[in-house]
Amino acid sequence: MHAESGYWRPRPDGSLEVVIAQSTGLSEVQKGSYDAEKKTVTLQSELVGNASKVKQIARAFQMVDGELSYIVQMATITNSLQPHLKALLKRI
């Protein structure tokens, strides 16, 4: 019921630009940074399109012991930025 597709553009200076389209019609333009040494990626929305209630989205990724931790926070018209979903992905 939910899918995302997009483009990730890492820059030589450690910055990152991401464009995401969701199956619900919501679109995101995010900017952030990656740290190859710490194995982290942090993103903050610059634009959230086609979403009357969602105002801000933040994402954080981290590799720990071969597992990918993924945390999404979201702010709406009635709530400030708060946890929305998280996952721990294990390679099989």
C-alpha positions, 0 to 999 in steps of 0.5 A: 500500500506504500511505495517510494521511488526517487533519486539520490545525488551525493555531492563531493562535499558530503552534501546530499540531494534527494527527490522522492515520490510516494505512491500516495501522491506526496513528493519530497525534495530533501537535502542533507549530508552523509558521513562515510566514516560514521556511516550515516545519512541525515536528510531534512525536507526542503519541500513537501508537495501535494500534501495538505497536512504534512509540513516537514519530513526528516530521515536518518540512516545509520549502518551499525554492525552490518544492519541499516537503521532507518528513522523517519520523523514528520511534522503536520499542520497540528504536530511538530516534528515527531517520530513517524516510523522506524526500521532495522534492516538486516541483510539475508 
